[in-house]
């Protein structure tokens, strides 16, 4: 039986790892990022993959750097390495170690949206489909030859980043288990990515959450879903974070950025085109509230022009 090592860190990797654990491809060891301080108390917290791996009694490694990773992989002598959102660029020595290569799971339809934020980018751009790709890792980021792909329709769904992440993780887990027998049997011929079709998703920064009211209501609504829960979508001073909203194409005679009530008393903000109907929001330092509850304590927001 081929010795399998799994590399992964955040929640996206959990359905994939759990499927493997409960199959004939149970990993011999799991690698994840080191524990990190979290919250105001800076409590040292293990990553989700470590918690799941320990639940099943798996050997867990948390190398602090590439040197440690290379040394630990060399000691284990894996036949196959599987990776999902590990968070560290794997050195060439590790890529060369297993007989059956290193396979990575990436939540986009490569070569579209290589890089750090493919899920957020798909939502932000209003794509009609997303999906997952399993590819053979090489020294560059998400450029390796493709083993398998599966698409996921988005056109009729208004998913947030966590919701789409969960669906793509589950899709990825099923796809991986489907292709592993043929991959290990040498029946799959990887396909080279078409560089002419390549695009990239960038690292998201906190300031990306600032809402530009000159954009269309649809674009802003997509941003709110893409940047939930982090960095969030916010506007005004003091900041108001908009947590849930929907775009309306109805025309109102309002200034761009103006907060108003619609004819049905819904809380709305004028965008460059259309209006954003706000469902849930949060004042800086306050609790997340439904729009009608928020208005009871912040009635003076009506008529304000958000910048």
Secondary structure, 3 states (H helix, E strand, C coil): CCCEEEEECCHHHHHHHHHHHCCCCCCCEEECCCCEEECCCCEEECCHHHHHHHHCCCEEECCCCHHHHHHHHHHHCCCEEEEECCCCCCCHHHHCCCCCCEEEEECCCCCCCEECCHHHHHHHCCCCEEEEEEEECCCCCCCCCEEEEEEEECCCCCCCHHHHHHHHHHHHHHHHHHHHHHHHCCCCCCECCCHHHCCEECCCCHHHHECCCCCEHHHHHHHHHHCCCCCCCEECCCCEEEEEEEEECCCCCCCCCEEEECCCCCEEEECCECEEEEEEEEECCCCEEEHHHHHHHCHHHCCCECC
